[in-house]
Amino acid sequence: MGIVKISDPMHESLRLASQALSRSINAQAEHWMRIGMLAELHPQLNHSEICQLLIRAEQDGGLDIAALTGRGVSAKPATKAAAKVRA
């Protein structure tokens, strides 16, 4: 875990979104980072497809970025969702 510095306006946006979606501020920030990271890794996917990927990954044991990117050794096995994205 680390500390990430963000601007005051972004923190306010996080606070509002987290309250509206019943998440903690940290959980909301992590959600946005996950969506953004997957959007950059897979620009061919739209938001709905990225959300479906996250749901499938969770059903398969959780999102494994190393498996999705094909880099590094991961503690988790590659998910079916990762395989579908690579195809």
Secondary structure, DSSP 8 states (H G I E B T S, - for coil): -------HHHHHHHHHHHHHTT--HHHHHHHHHHHHHHHHH-TTS-HHHHHHHHHHHHHTTS--HHHHHT-S--SS---HHHHHHH-
